[in-house]
Amino acid sequence: MTPEEVVGVWRLASYTEVGEDGGTVAGPLGEAPAGLLIYTADGHVAVSMMKTGDAPALETYMGYSGQWRLAGDRMTHRVQVSAHPRMAGTEQIRRVALDGETLSLRGTAVTPVGGRAPERVLTWRRAKPDGIAADRIAADGTASGSTAFDSTGSGGTAFNSTAFDSTASDETAEQQEKETH
């Protein structure tokens, strides 16, 4: 697996905990958590996950951001900011596997549960444009503003270059500002 294959947006498919007997149970966000994981080409990572539904769960939200690096089957997230302050400044090292459009991360829980630090498995599926972003693409064939995503499913990114064009006129910048607010 290469870093280029990991870059993009991923949706959480499952978050499980491996028990001492090797079986799996729901992770700290319950049976059907939702989440997004974003890896940028310049080495930034952001992850947001939440519980869904009314069933009780150990946590209701988990999220952090920082930098990432891939070395073989090891993914390291260097956490800069986190919903859990104890994670800020740490490196979270996970075993990683990519199978087509499915990315799996395995690692040990940051906080011990019941006197042990269980192994947790997060399974992600490559996100496809949907909702508002897909409507924008259908309307004009481009991604607008700073939205970056793969409109073809090939793992590349699409950008509206005028949003990043330092030579754009002040009028263009003012118009873009009005359109985004």
Number of C-alpha atoms within 10 A of each C-alpha: 13 11 16 12 15 20 22 21 23 22 21 24 18 20 26 22 21 17 12 10 6 9 9 15 14 17 23 22 23 23 18 18 22 18 21 19 22 19 22 18 16 9 14 16 23 20 19 18 20 18 22 17 10 7 10 13 16 10 13 14 17 16 16 21 21 20 17 22 16 18 12 12 13 15 21 17 22 21 20 16 17 18 13 11 11 11 17 16 13 15 16 16 18 20 17 21 18 17 9 9 14 16 20 19 19 21 18 18 16 14 12 10 10 7 7 11 13 19 18 23 23 18 20 22 20 22 20 17 16 10 8 9 18 15 13 15 15 11 10 9 11 16 23 20 16 14 13 17 20 18 18 11 13 8 17 15 17 15 16 14 13 16 16 12 10 10 9 12 11 10 9 13 17 10 11 15 12 9 10 9 5
